[in-house]
Amino acid sequence: MGRRIYQERHVLDIEDRLLSHLRVVIMNKLRRQEPFMLMAPHPEQGTLSLWLHPATPIVMQFFGSRAPKLDGQLIEQMMQDASGPNGLVLDTTM
């Protein structure tokens, strides 16, 4: 189980495999100077909508001992979703 921390106020616990894919998407979008909306379910705060911008400090903490295998098709789909009008909606049931 990994953790995505947004401005020290919102902590999302995300399974390491999904967080590894999200890391690649965020890294690529922000490296290209492409901000985007990320929507993620939160067990106590409903659904969080987070605007990710290159100036936003982001911390990702992985707890697993091994890096999960990345799925190129999943990354491509997440990249397309992040570029769409609704942004990237995390499915934490993956």
N, CA, C and O atoms as a CHARMM CRD file, in Angstrom:
* protein
*
  376
    1    1 MET  N      0.85100  -1.17400   0.00000 PROA 1      0.00000
    2    1 MET  CA     0.00000   0.00000   0.00000 PROA 1      0.00000
    3    1 MET  C      0.89000   1.22800   0.00000 PROA 1      0.00000
    4    1 MET  O      1.77800   1.36200   0.84200 PROA 1      0.00000
    5    2 GLY  N      0.65400   2.11300  -0.93400 PROA 2      0.00000
    6    2 GLY  CA     1.41400   3.35700  -1.02200 PROA 2      0.00000
    7    2 GLY  C      0.57200   4.52500  -0.55100 PROA 2      0.00000
    8    2 GLY  O     -0.58400   4.36100  -0.16100 PROA 2      0.00000
    9    3 ARG  N      1.15900   5.68700  -0.59200 PROA 3      0.00000
   10    3 ARG  CA     0.48400   6.88000  -0.09800 PROA 3      0.00000
   11    3 ARG  C      0.81500   8.04300  -1.01500 PROA 3      0.00000
   12    3 ARG  O      1.97100   8.24300  -1.38700 PROA 3      0.00000
   13    4 ARG  N     -0.20200   8.80400  -1.37500 PROA 4      0.00000
   14    4 ARG  CA    -0.03400   9.99800  -2.18300 PROA 4      0.00000
   15    4 ARG  C     -0.41900  11.16700  -1.30100 PROA 4      0.00000
   16    4 ARG  O     -1.55900  11.23900  -0.84100 PROA 4      0.00000
   17    5 ILE  N      0.50300  12.08300  -1.05500 PROA 5      0.00000
   18    5 ILE  CA     0.27900  13.19000  -0.12900 PROA 5      0.00000
   19    5 ILE  C      0.21300  14.48400  -0.93200 PROA 5      0.00000
   20    5 ILE  O      1.12200  14.79200  -1.70200 PROA 5      0.00000
   21    6 TYR  N     -0.85200  15.23100  -0.75000 PROA 6      0.00000
   22    6 TYR  CA    -1.07800  16.46200  -1.49700 PROA 6      0.00000
   23    6 TYR  C     -1.07200  17.63400  -0.53100 PROA 6      0.00000
   24    6 TYR  O     -1.97500  17.77400   0.29300 PROA 6      0.00000
   25    7 GLN  N     -0.06900  18.46300  -0.63400 PROA 7      0.00000
   26    7 GLN  CA     0.07000  19.66500   0.18600 PROA 7      0.00000
   27    7 GLN  C     -0.13200  19.39100   1.67500 PROA 7      0.00000
   28    7 GLN  O     -0.68600  20.22600   2.38900 PROA 7      0.00000
   29    8 GLU  N      0.30600  18.24900   2.13700 PROA 8      0.00000
   30    8 GLU  CA     0.28800  17.84200   3.53900 PROA 8      0.00000
   31    8 GLU  C     -1.10300  17.80200   4.16600 PROA 8      0.00000
   32    8 GLU  O     -1.22500  17.48700   5.34900 PROA 8      0.00000
   33    9 ARG  N     -2.15600  18.11500   3.40500 PROA 9      0.00000
   34    9 ARG  CA    -3.50600  18.12000   3.97200 PROA 9      0.00000
   35    9 ARG  C     -4.31900  16.90700   3.56900 PROA 9      0.00000
   36    9 ARG  O     -5.15700  16.43400   4.33700 PROA 9      0.00000
   37   10 HSD  N     -4.08100  16.40900   2.38800 PROA 10     0.00000
   38   10 HSD  CA    -4.88700  15.30200   1.87500 PROA 10     0.00000
   39   10 HSD  C     -3.98300  14.10700   1.61800 PROA 10     0.00000
   40   10 HSD  O     -3.08400  14.16000   0.77900 PROA 10     0.00000
   41   11 VAL  N     -4.22700  13.05300   2.33600 PROA 11     0.00000
   42   11 VAL  CA    -3.44500  11.83300   2.18600 PROA 11     0.00000
   43   11 VAL  C     -4.35700  10.76200   1.59300 PROA 11     0.00000
   44   11 VAL  O     -5.41700  10.45900   2.14000 PROA 11     0.00000
   45   12 LEU  N     -3.93100  10.20000   0.47700 PROA 12     0.00000
   46   12 LEU  CA    -4.68000   9.12800  -0.17000 PROA 12     0.00000
   47   12 LEU  C     -3.86800   7.85300  -0.08700 PROA 12     0.00000
   48   12 LEU  O     -2.73600   7.80800  -0.57000 PROA 12     0.00000
   49   13 ASP  N     -4.42400   6.82300   0.51500 PROA 13     0.00000
   50   13 ASP  CA    -3.76700   5.52300   0.52200 PROA 13     0.00000
   51   13 ASP  C     -4.16400   4.80900  -0.76000 PROA 13     0.00000
   52   13 ASP  O     -5.34200   4.56600  -1.01800 PROA 13     0.00000
   53   14 ILE  N     -3.15800   4.48000  -1.55400 PROA 14     0.00000
   54   14 ILE  CA    -3.36400   3.86700  -2.86600 PROA 14     0.00000
   55   14 ILE  C     -2.47600   2.64100  -2.95600 PROA 14     0.00000
   56   14 ILE  O     -1.30600   2.68600  -2.57500 PROA 14     0.00000
   57   15 GLU  N     -3.01800   1.56200  -3.45100 PROA 15     0.00000
   58   15 GLU  CA    -2.27000   0.31900  -3.63400 PROA 15     0.00000
   59   15 GLU  C     -1.02400   0.61500  -4.47400 PROA 15     0.00000
   60   15 GLU  O     -1.08700   1.39200  -5.42700 PROA 15     0.00000
   61   16 ASP  N      0.10700  -0.00400  -4.12100 PROA 16     0.00000
   62   16 ASP  CA     1.39100   0.28400  -4.77000 PROA 16     0.00000
   63   16 ASP  C      1.34800   0.16700  -6.28700 PROA 16     0.00000
   64   16 ASP  O      1.95800   0.98000  -6.98100 PROA 16     0.00000
   65   17 ARG  N      0.63900  -0.82600  -6.81700 PROA 17     0.00000
   66   17 ARG  CA     0.60200  -1.01200  -8.27000 PROA 17     0.00000
   67   17 ARG  C     -0.03600   0.20300  -8.94700 PROA 17     0.00000
   68   17 ARG  O      0.51300   0.73700  -9.91100 PROA 17     0.00000
   69   18 LEU  N     -1.19100   0.63900  -8.44300 PROA 18     0.00000
   70   18 LEU  CA    -1.86200   1.80600  -9.01800 PROA 18     0.00000
   71   18 LEU  C     -1.03600   3.06600  -8.80000 PROA 18     0.00000
   72   18 LEU  O     -0.94600   3.90800  -9.69400 PROA 18     0.00000
   73   19 LEU  N     -0.43600   3.20700  -7.63200 PROA 19     0.00000
   74   19 LEU  CA     0.38400   4.38300  -7.34900 PROA 19     0.00000
   75   19 LEU  C      1.59900   4.44500  -8.26700 PROA 19     0.00000
   76   19 LEU  O      2.01600   5.53300  -8.66200 PROA 19     0.00000
   77   20 SER  N      2.17300   3.29700  -8.61000 PROA 20     0.00000
   78   20 SER  CA     3.31600   3.27200  -9.53500 PROA 20     0.00000
   79   20 SER  C      2.91200   3.79400 -10.90100 PROA 20     0.00000
   80   20 SER  O      3.66700   4.53600 -11.53000 PROA 20     0.00000
   81   21 HSD  N      1.73500   3.41600 -11.36400 PROA 21     0.00000
   82   21 HSD  CA     1.23900   3.89900 -12.64900 PROA 21     0.00000
   83   21 HSD  C      0.90600   5.39100 -12.57600 PROA 21     0.00000
   84   21 HSD  O      1.22000   6.14800 -13.49400 PROA 21     0.00000
   85   22 LEU  N      0.27200   5.80400 -11.48400 PROA 22     0.00000
   86   22 LEU  CA    -0.05700   7.20700 -11.29300 PROA 22     0.00000
   87   22 LEU  C      1.20800   8.06000 -11.25600 PROA 22     0.00000
   88   22 LEU  O      1.22800   9.16700 -11.79300 PROA 22     0.00000
   89   23 ARG  N      2.24700   7.55500 -10.63400 PROA 23     0.00000
   90   23 ARG  CA     3.52600   8.26900 -10.57600 PROA 23     0.00000
   91   23 ARG  C      4.05700   8.57300 -11.97000 PROA 23     0.00000
   92   23 ARG  O      4.51500   9.68400 -12.23700 PROA 23     0.00000
   93   24 VAL  N      3.99600   7.58300 -12.85800 PROA 24     0.00000
   94   24 VAL  CA     4.48000   7.77500 -14.23100 PROA 24     0.00000
   95   24 VAL  C      3.63200   8.82400 -14.95000 PROA 24     0.00000
   96   24 VAL  O      4.16600   9.68400 -15.65000 PROA 24     0.00000
   97   25 VAL  N      2.31900   8.75100 -14.77600 PROA 25     0.00000
   98   25 VAL  CA     1.42600   9.70600 -15.43000 PROA 25     0.00000
   99   25 VAL  C      1.70200  11.12200 -14.92800 PROA 25     0.00000
  100   25 VAL  O      1.86100  12.04500 -15.72700 PROA 25     0.00000
  101   26 ILE  N      1.75700  11.29300 -13.61500 PROA 26     0.00000
  102   26 ILE  CA     2.01500  12.61900 -13.04600 PROA 26     0.00000
  103   26 ILE  C      3.36400  13.14900 -13.51400 PROA 26     0.00000
  104   26 ILE  O      3.47700  14.30700 -13.91600 PROA 26     0.00000
  105   27 MET  N      4.38000  12.30300 -13.46200 PROA 27     0.00000
  106   27 MET  CA     5.72200  12.71400 -13.87400 PROA 27     0.00000
  107   27 MET  C      5.71400  13.20100 -15.32400 PROA 27     0.00000
  108   27 MET  O      6.28900  14.24600 -15.63000 PROA 27     0.00000
  109   28 ASN  N      5.07000  12.45100 -16.21100 PROA 28     0.00000
  110   28 ASN  CA     5.06100  12.82100 -17.62300 PROA 28     0.00000
  111   28 ASN  C      4.22000  14.06000 -17.89800 PROA 28     0.00000
  112   28 ASN  O      4.63800  14.92800 -18.66400 PROA 28     0.00000
  113   29 LYS  N      3.05300  14.15800 -17.29200 PROA 29     0.00000
  114   29 LYS  CA     2.20500  15.33000 -17.51200 PROA 29     0.00000
  115   29 LYS  C      2.88400  16.60100 -17.01400 PROA 29     0.00000
  116   29 LYS  O      2.89900  17.61400 -17.71300 PROA 29     0.00000
  117   30 LEU  N      3.43900  16.55100 -15.82300 PROA 30     0.00000
  118   30 LEU  CA     4.02500  17.76200 -15.25300 PROA 30     0.00000
  119   30 LEU  C      5.36200  18.11900 -15.90100 PROA 30     0.00000
  120   30 LEU  O      5.71800  19.29500 -15.97800 PROA 30     0.00000
  121   31 ARG  N      6.09200  17.12700 -16.35800 PROA 31     0.00000
  122   31 ARG  CA     7.33300  17.41300 -17.08200 PROA 31     0.00000
  123   31 ARG  C      7.02300  18.17500 -18.36600 PROA 31     0.00000
  124   31 ARG  O      7.82200  18.99900 -18.81300 PROA 31     0.00000
  125   32 ARG  N      5.86200  17.89900 -18.95500 PROA 32     0.00000
  126   32 ARG  CA     5.43200  18.58200 -20.18500 PROA 32     0.00000
  127   32 ARG  C      4.71800  19.90600 -19.88700 PROA 32     0.00000
  128   32 ARG  O      4.19900  20.56000 -20.79100 PROA 32     0.00000
  129   33 GLN  N      4.70200  20.28700 -18.61700 PROA 33     0.00000
  130   33 GLN  CA     4.01000  21.50700 -18.18500 PROA 33     0.00000
  131   33 GLN  C      2.51500  21.43300 -18.48100 PROA 33     0.00000
  132   33 GLN  O      1.91300  22.42700 -18.88600 PROA 33     0.00000
  133   34 GLU  N      1.90900  20.24600 -18.27800 PROA 34     0.00000
  134   34 GLU  CA     0.48900  20.02700 -18.52500 PROA 34     0.00000
  135   34 GLU  C     -0.22900  19.75400 -17.19800 PROA 34     0.00000
  136   34 GLU  O     -0.28800  18.60700 -16.75500 PROA 34     0.00000
  137   35 PRO  N     -0.76900  20.78900 -16.56800 PROA 35     0.00000
  138   35 PRO  CA    -1.53400  20.55400 -15.34200 PROA 35     0.00000
  139   35 PRO  C     -2.80400  19.76600 -15.66400 PROA 35     0.00000
  140   35 PRO  O     -3.27500  19.77800 -16.80100 PROA 35     0.00000
  141   36 PHE  N     -3.35300  19.08300 -14.66200 PROA 36     0.00000
  142   36 PHE  CA    -4.57300  18.30900 -14.88200 PROA 36     0.00000
  143   36 PHE  C     -5.29300  18.07100 -13.56200 PROA 36     0.00000
  144   36 PHE  O     -4.73200  18.23600 -12.47900 PROA 36     0.00000
  145   37 MET  N     -6.56100  17.67700 -13.69200 PROA 37     0.00000
  146   37 MET  CA    -7.39700  17.37300 -12.53500 PROA 37     0.00000
  147   37 MET  C     -7.29500  15.88600 -12.21800 PROA 37     0.00000
  148   37 MET  O     -7.35700  15.04400 -13.11400 PROA 37     0.00000
  149   38 LEU  N     -7.14000  15.57500 -10.94400 PROA 38     0.00000
  150   38 LEU  CA    -7.13900  14.19800 -10.46500 PROA 38     0.00000
  151   38 LEU  C     -8.28500  14.06800  -9.47800 PROA 38     0.00000
  152   38 LEU  O     -8.36300  14.81100  -8.49900 PROA 38     0.00000
  153   39 MET  N     -9.17500  13.11900  -9.74100 PROA 39     0.00000
  154   39 MET  CA   -10.28200  12.85600  -8.82600 PROA 39     0.00000
  155   39 MET  C    -10.05700  11.49400  -8.19300 PROA 39     0.00000
  156   39 MET  O     -9.79100  10.51200  -8.88600 PROA 39     0.00000
  157   40 ALA  N    -10.16400  11.44400  -6.88100 PROA 40     0.00000
  158   40 ALA  CA    -9.88800  10.19700  -6.16700 PROA 40     0.00000
  159   40 ALA  C    -10.83800  10.04300  -4.98800 PROA 40     0.00000
  160   40 ALA  O    -11.09900  11.00300  -4.26200 PROA 40     0.00000
  161   41 PRO  N    -11.35700   8.82700  -4.80100 PROA 41     0.00000
  162   41 PRO  CA   -12.22100   8.59600  -3.63900 PROA 41     0.00000
  163   41 PRO  C    -11.40300   8.64200  -2.35400 PROA 41     0.00000
  164   41 PRO  O    -10.26600   8.17100  -2.30900 PROA 41     0.00000
  165   42 HSD  N    -11.98900   9.20800  -1.32500 PROA 42     0.00000
  166   42 HSD  CA   -11.33700   9.27600  -0.01800 PROA 42     0.00000
  167   42 HSD  C    -12.30500   8.67900   0.99400 PROA 42     0.00000
  168   42 HSD  O    -13.47800   9.05300   1.01000 PROA 42     0.00000
  169   43 PRO  N    -11.84200   7.75700   1.84100 PROA 43     0.00000
  170   43 PRO  CA   -12.76700   7.06300   2.74700 PROA 43     0.00000
  171   43 PRO  C    -13.48200   7.97600   3.73500 PROA 43     0.00000
  172   43 PRO  O    -14.56800   7.63200   4.20300 PROA 43     0.00000
  173   44 GLU  N    -12.91200   9.11800   4.06200 PROA 44     0.00000
  174   44 GLU  CA   -13.52300  10.00500   5.05200 PROA 44     0.00000
  175   44 GLU  C    -13.99700  11.32600   4.46600 PROA 44     0.00000
  176   44 GLU  O    -14.82100  12.00800   5.07600 PROA 44     0.00000
  177   45 GLN  N    -13.49500  11.69800   3.29900 PROA 45     0.00000
  178   45 GLN  CA   -13.78500  13.01600   2.75000 PROA 45     0.00000
  179   45 GLN  C    -14.51000  12.95700   1.41300 PROA 45     0.00000
  180   45 GLN  O    -14.45700  13.92300   0.65200 PROA 45     0.00000
  181   46 GLY  N    -15.18000  11.86100   1.10600 PROA 46     0.00000
  182   46 GLY  CA   -15.89100  11.74600  -0.16500 PROA 46     0.00000
  183   46 GLY  C    -14.92300  11.60600  -1.32700 PROA 46     0.00000
  184   46 GLY  O    -13.95700  10.84800  -1.24300 PROA 46     0.00000
  185   47 THR  N    -15.16800  12.31700  -2.38900 PROA 47     0.00000
  186   47 THR  CA   -14.27000  12.30400  -3.54800 PROA 47     0.00000
  187   47 THR  C    -13.48100  13.60100  -3.56000 PROA 47     0.00000
  188   47 THR  O    -14.05700  14.68800  -3.50600 PROA 47     0.00000
  189   48 LEU  N    -12.17200  13.48500  -3.63100 PROA 48     0.00000
  190   48 LEU  CA   -11.30700  14.65700  -3.69500 PROA 48     0.00000
  191   48 LEU  C    -11.02100  14.99900  -5.14700 PROA 48     0.00000
  192   48 LEU  O    -10.72100  14.11400  -5.94900 PROA 48     0.00000
  193   49 SER  N    -11.11100  16.27100  -5.48800 PROA 49     0.00000
  194   49 SER  CA   -10.68700  16.75900  -6.79600 PROA 49     0.00000
  195   49 SER  C     -9.43400  17.59400  -6.56100 PROA 49     0.00000
  196   49 SER  O     -9.47900  18.62600  -5.89100 PROA 49     0.00000
  197   50 LEU  N     -8.33300  17.14100  -7.11100 PROA 50     0.00000
  198   50 LEU  CA    -7.04200  17.79900  -6.88600 PROA 50     0.00000
  199   50 LEU  C     -6.50300  18.33900  -8.20900 PROA 50     0.00000
  200   50 LEU  O     -6.39400  17.59800  -9.18600 PROA 50     0.00000
  201   51 TRP  N     -6.17000  19.61000  -8.24000 PROA 51     0.00000
  202   51 TRP  CA    -5.57700  20.21400  -9.42300 PROA 51     0.00000
  203   51 TRP  C     -4.05900  20.05600  -9.30600 PROA 51     0.00000
  204   51 TRP  O     -3.43500  20.60700  -8.40000 PROA 51     0.00000
  205   52 LEU  N     -3.48300  19.30400 -10.22600 PROA 52     0.00000
  206   52 LEU  CA    -2.03800  19.05500 -10.19800 PROA 52     0.00000
  207   52 LEU  C     -1.35700  19.95800 -11.21700 PROA 52     0.00000
  208   52 LEU  O     -1.71700  19.98000 -12.39400 PROA 52     0.00000
  209   53 HSD  N     -0.38800  20.68500 -10.74900 PROA 53     0.00000
  210   53 HSD  CA     0.33300  21.67700 -11.54100 PROA 53     0.00000
  211   53 HSD  C      1.82300  21.49200 -11.27200 PROA 53     0.00000
  212   53 HSD  O      2.18900  21.02800 -10.19200 PROA 53     0.00000
  213   54 PRO  N      2.69500  21.83900 -12.22100 PROA 54     0.00000
  214   54 PRO  CA     4.13200  21.65800 -11.98500 PROA 54     0.00000
  215   54 PRO  C      4.65200  22.33100 -10.71400 PROA 54     0.00000
  216   54 PRO  O      5.66800  21.90200 -10.16800 PROA 54     0.00000
  217   55 ALA  N      3.98100  23.36700 -10.23700 PROA 55     0.00000
  218   55 ALA  CA     4.43900  24.05500  -9.02200 PROA 55     0.00000
  219   55 ALA  C      3.91200  23.40900  -7.74500 PROA 55     0.00000
  220   55 ALA  O      4.28200  23.82500  -6.64700 PROA 55     0.00000
  221   56 THR  N      3.05000  22.39500  -7.87300 PROA 56     0.00000
  222   56 THR  CA     2.47600  21.73800  -6.70700 PROA 56     0.00000
  223   56 THR  C      3.45200  20.72000  -6.13100 PROA 56     0.00000
  224   56 THR  O      3.87500  19.80700  -6.84000 PROA 56     0.00000
  225   57 PRO  N      3.81700  20.85900  -4.85800 PROA 57     0.00000
  226   57 PRO  CA     4.67900  19.84100  -4.26200 PROA 57     0.00000
  227   57 PRO  C      3.90700  18.52500  -4.09000 PROA 57     0.00000
  228   57 PRO  O      2.78700  18.51400  -3.57900 PROA 57     0.00000
  229   58 ILE  N      4.51000  17.43800  -4.51600 PROA 58     0.00000
  230   58 ILE  CA     3.86400  16.13000  -4.45600 PROA 58     0.00000
  231   58 ILE  C      4.82400  15.14100  -3.81100 PROA 58     0.00000
  232   58 ILE  O      6.01500  15.12100  -4.12200 PROA 58     0.00000
  233   59 VAL  N      4.29300  14.32500  -2.91300 PROA 59     0.00000
  234   59 VAL  CA     5.07600  13.26900  -2.28000 PROA 59     0.00000
  235   59 VAL  C      4.34100  11.95500  -2.50200 PROA 59     0.00000
  236   59 VAL  O      3.13000  11.87500  -2.29700 PROA 59     0.00000
  237   60 MET  N      5.06500  10.93600  -2.91800 PROA 60     0.00000
  238   60 MET  CA     4.50500   9.59800  -3.04800 PROA 60     0.00000
  239   60 MET  C      5.37300   8.66400  -2.22500 PROA 60     0.00000
  240   60 MET  O      6.59300   8.62000  -2.38600 PROA 60     0.00000
  241   61 GLN  N      4.74000   7.93800  -1.36300 PROA 61     0.00000
  242   61 GLN  CA     5.46300   7.04100  -0.45600 PROA 61     0.00000
  243   61 GLN  C      5.01200   5.61700  -0.73100 PROA 61     0.00000
  244   61 GLN  O      3.82700   5.30000  -0.63000 PROA 61     0.00000
  245   62 PHE  N      5.96100   4.76700  -1.07700 PROA 62     0.00000
  246   62 PHE  CA     5.66800   3.36300  -1.35100 PROA 62     0.00000
  247   62 PHE  C      6.09100   2.53400  -0.14500 PROA 62     0.00000
  248   62 PHE  O      7.14600   2.77200   0.44300 PROA 62     0.00000
  249   63 PHE  N      5.26800   1.56900   0.21400 PROA 63     0.00000
  250   63 PHE  CA     5.56300   0.72800   1.35400 PROA 63     0.00000
  251   63 PHE  C      5.99900  -0.68000   0.96400 PROA 63     0.00000
  252   63 PHE  O      6.56800  -1.40200   1.78300 PROA 63     0.00000
  253   64 GLY  N      5.73700  -1.07500  -0.28400 PROA 64     0.00000
  254   64 GLY  CA     6.12500  -2.40500  -0.74500 PROA 64     0.00000
  255   64 GLY  C      7.62800  -2.51000  -0.92100 PROA 64     0.00000
  256   64 GLY  O      8.31300  -1.50100  -1.08300 PROA 64     0.00000
  257   65 SER  N      8.13700  -3.72600  -0.88900 PROA 65     0.00000
  258   65 SER  CA     9.58100  -3.93100  -1.02000 PROA 65     0.00000
  259   65 SER  C     10.01800  -4.08400  -2.46600 PROA 65     0.00000
  260   65 SER  O     11.21000  -4.00400  -2.76500 PROA 65     0.00000
  261   66 ARG  N      9.06200  -4.30500  -3.37400 PROA 66     0.00000
  262   66 ARG  CA     9.40100  -4.46700  -4.79100 PROA 66     0.00000
  263   66 ARG  C      8.57700  -3.50500  -5.63000 PROA 66     0.00000
  264   66 ARG  O      7.42600  -3.20400  -5.31500 PROA 66     0.00000
  265   67 ALA  N      9.19400  -3.03000  -6.70600 PROA 67     0.00000
  266   67 ALA  CA     8.47200  -2.15900  -7.63800 PROA 67     0.00000
  267   67 ALA  C      7.52400  -3.01700  -8.47700 PROA 67     0.00000
  268   67 ALA  O      7.95300  -4.01500  -9.05600 PROA 67     0.00000
  269   68 PRO  N      6.24200  -2.64800  -8.55100 PROA 68     0.00000
  270   68 PRO  CA     5.29500  -3.41800  -9.35400 PROA 68     0.00000
  271   68 PRO  C      5.62900  -3.31900 -10.83900 PROA 68     0.00000
  272   68 PRO  O      6.22700  -2.34100 -11.28700 PROA 68     0.00000
  273   69 LYS  N      5.24100  -4.33400 -11.59000 PROA 69     0.00000
  274   69 LYS  CA     5.41800  -4.31600 -13.03300 PROA 69     0.00000
  275   69 LYS  C      4.43300  -3.31200 -13.61800 PROA 69     0.00000
  276   69 LYS  O      3.25200  -3.30600 -13.26800 PROA 69     0.00000
  277   70 LEU  N      4.93400  -2.46100 -14.51700 PROA 70     0.00000
  278   70 LEU  CA     4.08500  -1.44100 -15.11900 PROA 70     0.00000
  279   70 LEU  C      3.40300  -1.97500 -16.37000 PROA 70     0.00000
  280   70 LEU  O      3.98800  -2.74200 -17.13500 PROA 70     0.00000
  281   71 ASP  N      2.15900  -1.55700 -16.56400 PROA 71     0.00000
  282   71 ASP  CA     1.34800  -1.92900 -17.72000 PROA 71     0.00000
  283   71 ASP  C      1.27000  -0.71200 -18.64000 PROA 71     0.00000
  284   71 ASP  O      0.61900   0.27800 -18.30800 PROA 71     0.00000
  285   72 GLY  N      1.92800  -0.78500 -19.78400 PROA 72     0.00000
  286   72 GLY  CA     1.97300   0.33200 -20.72500 PROA 72     0.00000
  287   72 GLY  C      0.60100   0.76700 -21.20600 PROA 72     0.00000
  288   72 GLY  O      0.36200   1.95900 -21.39500 PROA 72     0.00000
  289   73 GLN  N     -0.30200  -0.18200 -21.40600 PROA 73     0.00000
  290   73 GLN  CA    -1.65100   0.16700 -21.86600 PROA 73     0.00000
  291   73 GLN  C     -2.41000   0.93300 -20.78800 PROA 73     0.00000
  292   73 GLN  O     -3.14100   1.87600 -21.09100 PROA 73     0.00000
  293   74 LEU  N     -2.24100   0.53500 -19.54900 PROA 74     0.00000
  294   74 LEU  CA    -2.89300   1.24700 -18.45600 PROA 74     0.00000
  295   74 LEU  C     -2.35100   2.66500 -18.34400 PROA 74     0.00000
  296   74 LEU  O     -3.11400   3.61100 -18.14800 PROA 74     0.00000
  297   75 ILE  N     -1.04800   2.81400 -18.46800 PROA 75     0.00000
  298   75 ILE  CA    -0.44300   4.15400 -18.41000 PROA 75     0.00000
  299   75 ILE  C     -0.97400   5.01600 -19.54000 PROA 75     0.00000
  300   75 ILE  O     -1.32200   6.17600 -19.32000 PROA 75     0.00000
  301   76 GLU  N     -1.04100   4.47100 -20.74200 PROA 76     0.00000
  302   76 GLU  CA    -1.54800   5.22700 -21.89300 PROA 76     0.00000
  303   76 GLU  C     -2.99900   5.64200 -21.66500 PROA 76     0.00000
  304   76 GLU  O     -3.37000   6.77700 -21.96100 PROA 76     0.00000
  305   77 GLN  N     -3.81800   4.73800 -21.14300 PROA 77     0.00000
  306   77 GLN  CA    -5.22000   5.08300 -20.87600 PROA 77     0.00000
  307   77 GLN  C     -5.31500   6.16900 -19.81600 PROA 77     0.00000
  308   77 GLN  O     -6.11800   7.09400 -19.94500 PROA 77     0.00000
  309   78 MET  N     -4.50100   6.06500 -18.76600 PROA 78     0.00000
  310   78 MET  CA    -4.51000   7.07700 -17.71400 PROA 78     0.00000
  311   78 MET  C     -4.04300   8.42800 -18.26000 PROA 78     0.00000
  312   78 MET  O     -4.57400   9.46700 -17.86700 PROA 78     0.00000
  313   79 MET  N     -3.05700   8.42700 -19.16200 PROA 79     0.00000
  314   79 MET  CA    -2.58100   9.66600 -19.78100 PROA 79     0.00000
  315   79 MET  C     -3.70000  10.30600 -20.60000 PROA 79     0.00000
  316   79 MET  O     -3.90500  11.51800 -20.53300 PROA 79     0.00000
  317   80 GLN  N     -4.41700   9.50100 -21.36700 PROA 80     0.00000
  318   80 GLN  CA    -5.52700  10.02600 -22.17000 PROA 80     0.00000
  319   80 GLN  C     -6.61800  10.59200 -21.27100 PROA 80     0.00000
  320   80 GLN  O     -7.15000  11.67100 -21.53100 PROA 80     0.00000
  321   81 ASP  N     -6.94800   9.85800 -20.21200 PROA 81     0.00000
  322   81 ASP  CA    -7.96900  10.33400 -19.28100 PROA 81     0.00000
  323   81 ASP  C     -7.55300  11.65200 -18.63200 PROA 81     0.00000
  324   81 ASP  O     -8.36700  12.56500 -18.49400 PROA 81     0.00000
  325   82 ALA  N     -6.29500  11.74700 -18.23800 PROA 82     0.00000
  326   82 ALA  CA    -5.79400  12.96500 -17.58600 PROA 82     0.00000
  327   82 ALA  C     -5.87500  14.16600 -18.51800 PROA 82     0.00000
  328   82 ALA  O     -6.01100  15.30000 -18.06000 PROA 82     0.00000
  329   83 SER  N     -5.79300  13.92500 -19.81700 PROA 83     0.00000
  330   83 SER  CA    -5.86400  15.00800 -20.80300 PROA 83     0.00000
  331   83 SER  C     -7.29900  15.33700 -21.20600 PROA 83     0.00000
  332   83 SER  O     -7.53400  16.31300 -21.91900 PROA 83     0.00000
  333   84 GLY  N     -8.24900  14.53800 -20.75800 PROA 84     0.00000
  334   84 GLY  CA    -9.64200  14.73500 -21.12600 PROA 84     0.00000
  335   84 GLY  C    -10.33600  15.79100 -20.28700 PROA 84     0.00000
  336   84 GLY  O     -9.75300  16.32100 -19.34000 PROA 84     0.00000
  337   85 PRO  N    -11.58900  16.09900 -20.63400 PROA 85     0.00000
  338   85 PRO  CA   -12.32100  17.17200 -19.94700 PROA 85     0.00000
  339   85 PRO  C    -12.62700  16.87400 -18.48600 PROA 85     0.00000
  340   85 PRO  O    -12.82000  17.80700 -17.70600 PROA 85     0.00000
  341   86 ASN  N    -12.67600  15.62000 -18.09500 PROA 86     0.00000
  342   86 ASN  CA   -12.96900  15.27100 -16.70000 PROA 86     0.00000
  343   86 ASN  C    -11.72700  14.98800 -15.87900 PROA 86     0.00000
  344   86 ASN  O    -11.82400  14.74500 -14.67700 PROA 86     0.00000
  345   87 GLY  N    -10.56200  15.01500 -16.50800 PROA 87     0.00000
  346   87 GLY  CA    -9.34000  14.70400 -15.79600 PROA 87     0.00000
  347   87 GLY  C     -9.22000  13.21000 -15.53100 PROA 87     0.00000
  348   87 GLY  O     -9.97100  12.40800 -16.08600 PROA 87     0.00000
  349   88 LEU  N     -8.28800  12.85300 -14.69700 PROA 88     0.00000
  350   88 LEU  CA    -8.02700  11.45300 -14.36000 PROA 88     0.00000
  351   88 LEU  C     -8.83200  11.08100 -13.12000 PROA 88     0.00000
  352   88 LEU  O     -8.66400  11.67700 -12.05600 PROA 88     0.00000
  353   89 VAL  N     -9.69900  10.09700 -13.26900 PROA 89     0.00000
  354   89 VAL  CA   -10.50400   9.60600 -12.15900 PROA 89     0.00000
  355   89 VAL  C     -9.88800   8.28500 -11.71700 PROA 89     0.00000
  356   89 VAL  O     -9.87600   7.32000 -12.48100 PROA 89     0.00000
  357   90 LEU  N     -9.38000   8.23400 -10.49700 PROA 90     0.00000
  358   90 LEU  CA    -8.75400   7.02100  -9.99500 PROA 90     0.00000
  359   90 LEU  C     -9.78600   5.97100  -9.63900 PROA 90     0.00000
  360   90 LEU  O    -10.76700   6.24800  -8.94900 PROA 90     0.00000
  361   91 ASP  N     -9.55000   4.77200 -10.11700 PROA 91     0.00000
  362   91 ASP  CA   -10.36600   3.62300  -9.74700 PROA 91     0.00000
  363   91 ASP  C     -9.52800   2.81900  -8.76300 PROA 91     0.00000
  364   91 ASP  O     -8.66100   2.04500  -9.16700 PROA 91     0.00000
  365   92 THR  N     -9.78500   2.99900  -7.48300 PROA 92     0.00000
  366   92 THR  CA    -8.96200   2.34700  -6.46900 PROA 92     0.00000
  367   92 THR  C     -9.33300   0.88200  -6.27200 PROA 92     0.00000
  368   92 THR  O     -8.76900   0.21600  -5.40400 PROA 92     0.00000
  369   93 THR  N    -10.27700   0.37000  -7.06900 PROA 93     0.00000
  370   93 THR  CA   -10.62600  -1.04300  -6.98400 PROA 93     0.00000
  371   93 THR  C     -9.76400  -1.87800  -7.91200 PROA 93     0.00000
  372   93 THR  O     -9.94900  -3.09300  -7.98500 PROA 93     0.00000
  373   94 MET  N     -8.82100  -1.26200  -8.62900 PROA 94     0.00000
  374   94 MET  CA    -7.98500  -1.97500  -9.60000 PROA 94     0.00000
  375   94 MET  C     -7.08300  -2.95800  -8.90200 PROA 94     0.00000
  376   94 MET  O     -6.30500  -3.65200  -9.55500 PROA 94     0.00000
